[in-house]
């Protein structure tokens, strides 16, 4: 381990904790959906609005989050996000006491806002914390922290309450949510005092005129003048949507197929994603460039989506793991490719990418609509054009800035 690598270990550890917190906050939805269905007697469609409410804030707060980072820096924005999380979970407690579904939606929206602020800070931070050509490797490590956190909230709450998920009501949520509030407040304090250097991308300092990034960006007057960034935002929009479909539809699809123990099929996508992340850590950048990894993953995802819709239904569900494996390195590769050479527009570009995560609300909703008018299996055709565009971006889209 070189001296330079050692200097990144402590910041990477703190950022890893924050990525874990992101996964934890999103993973709480897997418990809230069935609990709200049981306790409030709402429909499946209504309960899934909880998930939509956590993604809408990425569109609303993506740009303000970038302004906040510009004003107070990455570290203080990370700290602020944890305190917003604490407010959101207090509202969850209030929602439970009043048995108010609209208040649950508001709490989810505020939790999503906290997530938007935290993601806007940690993703560009980990991208520019070290050489750009190894950014996908660092993001892959963070991705493992994130994905492993998704099942933790349900496991923790079930263990704490000593009840199966089917027996938990909203009246049981106070105790675990109070503990979660305390944890987020502690994380906010930790983030504020964490030894995280305030980093800048090449050319982000307007006084730095010697870098290639500064020369390229100096001729621009708006963040919207970077075509590789705008195409990257669309690719990220589609990626977040199809990954949410691969992660969020497994149990429902297994039920539709009449498979026994439908809940057990939830492991298919996360395992595929983690395998991909591990490959990213091993092969990027020593053996694979970020663009090559994106192309390979896009092809795997395309093959997977075709196999899901074309194979016999009772085995098609297993090929969702190919889709998930393909999704794994899309996030780590898209960020550095889209943010390359933004110079002084780095923070604004990061805001646009965060806003693009709104795809997590749109694409799954389209999947549900297709499921209503066709069949659950045929609805997965939606993923194919999404992966084809991401492949285009990995082949040619990101290169537009060099022309």
Secondary structure as GFF3:
##gff-version 3
##sequence-region A 1 403
A	DSSP	alpha_helix	3	40	.	.	.	ID=ss1
A	DSSP	alpha_helix	44	47	.	.	.	ID=ss2
A	DSSP	alpha_helix	49	72	.	.	.	ID=ss3
A	DSSP	alpha_helix	74	98	.	.	.	ID=ss4
A	DSSP	alpha_helix	101	128	.	.	.	ID=ss5
A	DSSP	three_ten_helix	132	134	.	.	.	ID=ss6
A	DSSP	alpha_helix	135	149	.	.	.	ID=ss7
A	DSSP	alpha_helix	152	161	.	.	.	ID=ss8
A	DSSP	three_ten_helix	165	167	.	.	.	ID=ss9
A	DSSP	three_ten_helix	170	172	.	.	.	ID=ss10
A	DSSP	alpha_helix	173	193	.	.	.	ID=ss11
A	DSSP	alpha_helix	212	218	.	.	.	ID=ss12
A	DSSP	three_ten_helix	223	225	.	.	.	ID=ss13
A	DSSP	alpha_helix	227	248	.	.	.	ID=ss14
A	DSSP	alpha_helix	250	256	.	.	.	ID=ss15
A	DSSP	three_ten_helix	262	266	.	.	.	ID=ss16
A	DSSP	alpha_helix	267	283	.	.	.	ID=ss17
A	DSSP	alpha_helix	290	310	.	.	.	ID=ss18
A	DSSP	alpha_helix	313	316	.	.	.	ID=ss19
A	DSSP	three_ten_helix	317	319	.	.	.	ID=ss20
A	DSSP	alpha_helix	320	339	.	.	.	ID=ss21
A	DSSP	three_ten_helix	343	345	.	.	.	ID=ss22
A	DSSP	alpha_helix	346	356	.	.	.	ID=ss23
A	DSSP	alpha_helix	359	373	.	.	.	ID=ss24
A	DSSP	three_ten_helix	378	381	.	.	.	ID=ss25
A	DSSP	alpha_helix	382	395	.	.	.	ID=ss26
A	DSSP	three_ten_helix	397	402	.	.	.	ID=ss27
###
